[in-house]
Amino acid sequence: KNEVEQSPQNLTAQEGEFITINCSYSVGISALHWLQQHPGGGIVSLFMLSSGKKKHGRLIATINIQEKHSSLHITASHPRDSAVYICAVLAYGNKLVFGAGTILRVKS
Amino acid sequence: NAGVMQNPRHLVRRRGQEARLRCSPMKGHSHVYWYRQLPEEGLKFMVYLQKENIIDESGMPKERFSAEFPKEGPSILRIQQVVRGDSAAYFCASAPVGAQETQYFGPGTRLLVL
């Protein structure tokens, strides 16, 4: 079993829909990152969380430390949100352990 | 303040050649991490360095791979005698002292071994 599990693996949505991507982890962590990667592109850090909730524009990230679970929400989705979203936890000191990613496609 | 810089962005090597990947951290950052993304796979940790020290290299293949972060200049990930299986995207990230959890990623180097 992977230490970081994401669901769904693939997600197709219509423009304007509310999107949720989930991340569960099984190790002790000091922080959790949500990352965005466009095809052939670099990695952008969207959020770093150690507790509670953060919001940036149309993106919201939450974390429940007790349940070892985090969610990334996108409100009013847009085709430019199409990308791979990756959950990564900071564990074993300063190492990031990554989920497999969620491939999001938003259709207009 | 420029972000994390990596060069080259794309690198093509023939089997048996050496590949040198460079990472310049953000100004003031003294922690550097290297990650590898194999085709159709997720990102994996390779090595964590501070200036002139390797802190954790548990993710580095035991042979042919080495990394350094000298007092002056960029961090270098060196792959000797490359094989086709080394073809991947290599990302580095940097973090400031006292905030190692805040990692900023570079654009990556795409290595293709022919």
Interface residues (C-beta under 8 A of the other chain):
Chain A: S30 A31 H33 L35 G40 G41 G42 I43 V44 S45 M48 S50 I86 A88 L90 G93 N94 K95 L96 V97 F98 G99 A100 G101
Chain B: H31 Y33 Y35 G42 L43 K44 F45 Y48 I55 D56 S58 G59 F91 A93 A95 Q100 E101 T102 Q103 Y104 F105 G106 P107 G108 R110
